């Protein structure tokens, strides 16, 4: 996939030059920062490569009232641990063999895998895209109330699992760090200096 700009729109292109409309619309409408757009596009490229390898067509599955299976979610999580260059180079068969149960034990522990925080961000961005895809493309166009409710439940389940798949880092949030008051800080420095 290639990425570019057309006026103010961020455009994601298929390998043959066609515009990937859902990705392009989502990124353009949801993000304004160019760096964030690029990171989201990289996460969506992981999802795109996964969909190609596993022959996942969200629109076809929506007509059946389903999204991603449990096994596909597990493989998508494992794939998000791989570097983007490696994901781009993999063919569908190689990706399936790399994510097979025999190889799965070592996927996350390989020396060239990305940090858990990176995989977590990718999964969150994919989950946000799936929420957007349901709300913008599926929900307004599905006429059956029963099918719409079933799809809403499926997409909520999938996005929830993707967001919870990788735990956060053990680092504290920068706003949670409390500083000493100035007078106490100066007293500590004075004591250290005098001793």
N, C-alpha and C positions, 0 to 999 in steps of 0.2 A: 504494500500500500504506500502511496505517496500522499504528501500533505502540502497544502499551499493556501494562498489567499486570493479571493476575488472581491475586490472592493473591501467591504468590512466583514465579509463572510469567510469563515474558515472552511476549507474544502478538503475532504478526504477522498482520495481517488483509488479505485480498484487497480490491480496490476495492468489491466488492459486500457485504462484511461477513463472509464466510466466513473461518475460521481457516486459515492456511497451516501445517498441522501439522508438516511436516518442518523448516521454518525455525524455528518456535516451539520445538519439542523440542530442536533443536540449540543454539539460543541459551540456553535455560533450563538445559540440562544442562552446557554447556561453559563458561559465563561467569557470574560473580557480580557483577562491577563494572558498575553501571548505565551508565557512560560507554562502556565497552568493548562492552556489549550494543548500545548505540545505533550505534556505529561498525560493528559486524559487521552489524547490520540494514541499514544503508545500503549496505554492500558487497553483501549478498544482494539488496537491491532492484535494484542494477545488474544482477546475474545474472538476476533475475526478469524485468526489462524486456527483457533480451537474449533470454531463452527465449521470451517472448511474440512478439517481433519475428521471430525465426528459427524459430518453431514447433518448439521443442525440448521433447520430452517424455522425460525421463530414464527413466521406467518403460517406455515403449514401446521405446526404444532398447536398454534392458537385455535385453528379450526377443529382440532381434536380435544381442546380444553386442557392442554398441558404445556409446560415450559421445559425445564431441564430435569433430568433424572438425578437420583442420588449419586450414582456412579459418575455421571458426567460432572456434577458439582465437585466431587472429590478430585477428579482428573484436572478440572479447571484450576482448582486451588494449587495442585502440584505444579501445573504449568506456569502459574504466576511466580513461582520461585526461580524460574529459568531466566537468564539474560535475554534481552530482546533480540540481539543478533542471532543467538542460537535458535530462538523460536522462529525467526524469519527463514533460517536455513533448513529447518526441518520439513521433510515431506510428511504427508498424512500418515504413511505407514511407520516412519521413524518416530513420529510423535506418539502414535498408539503403542509402539513397543517400548518407548521410554517411560510411558505412564502405565505400563502393564503392572499387575500385582507383583511380579518378580522384581522389577526394577524400582517399584514405588518406595521400598524401604530406604533407598539411598538417594532419592531425588532431592530431598531437602538438605541432606548432609554433604552433598558434593561441594568441593572447594570453590567452584565458580558459580554457585547459586547466589541469588541476590539476598539482601538482608530481609528479615521477616517484616520489617516496617515497610519496605518497598512492595513486597507481595501484598501486604495488608492494604496499602493505598490503591494498588491495582484492583484488588477485589472490591473495595469500596466504590471505586469509579465505575467498575462494570455493574455493580448493583444499582448505582444511581442511574446509569444508562438504561438498565432493564426497567426500572420504575418509570422513567421518562417514556420509554418505548410503549409500555402498557398504557400510560395515561394519554399520550398524544396519538399514537397510531392504532392501538387495538380497541381501547374502551369506547371511543366515539363511533367506531365502525362495526362493532359487534351488536347485532340487533337482538339476539336472544338474551334475556335477562339472566337466565340460568347459566348460560355459557359465560357471560360477562362476570358473574359472581364467582364461578369456578376459576376463571382465569385470574381474577383479582386475588383469590386465595392462593393459587399456585405461584404467582409472581411475588406476593408477600412472603411466602415460605422460602422461595429461592433467594430473594434479596436478603432476608434475615440470615439465612445460612451462610451466604457469601460474606456478610459483614462480621459474623462471629467466627469464621473459619480460622483466622489467624489472630492471636491475642496481640494486644498493644505492647509497646516497649515498656521497660521498667523505669524509664526516665520520667521525672516529674514535669509537669507543665510549667512553663516559665513564669506564669502568674501565681503559681502555688509556692514559689520560693519567697520566704519572708526575710527581709533584711533587718538588721539591728537598728535601733534608733541611733542617730548621729552621736549623741552624748555617750552612750554605752560603747559604741564602736571606738570613739576617741580614747575612752578610759582603758580599753583593752590594748590599744596600740601603745598608749603611754606606759602601761605596766610591762608590756613586752620590751619596749625600748629601754626602760629603766633597769630591767633585770638582765 
